[in-house]
Amino acid sequence: MTCQTGCEALFDCALQNDSNGTQNCPGLQASDEALVVPGCVQQCENQMALLAFIDPSDCEGTIDALSTLSAQFDDACQNGF
C-alpha cells in the first residue's frame, strides 16, 4: 500500500458508519477529501509506519487506532476543520 492509497482508504473509512450506525468521523464530509488526503499523504511520507494502522477491512478499528495515536486526527475526525 502506498501513502496515497492508504490515505484514500483511511478517508473512505472515516465516512463509513461504525457498528452503532454512527459515522466513524462525524466531523468529516465527502467534500473534505481534497483537504484531508493530501495532508495525510504528507504525514504518511514522514511516518511510513502509519500505513500499518490502516486496514480497509476494519474501518472502525482503523479510526479508533489512529484517533488514539493522534490527538490532531481525533480532533479533525470528531470536529472537522
PyMOL commands that set and color helices and strands:
alter all, ss='L'
color gray80, all
select helices_A, chain A and resi 3-15+30-46+48-53+59-69+71-79
alter helices_A, ss='H'
color red, helices_A
deselect
rebuild
show_as cartoon
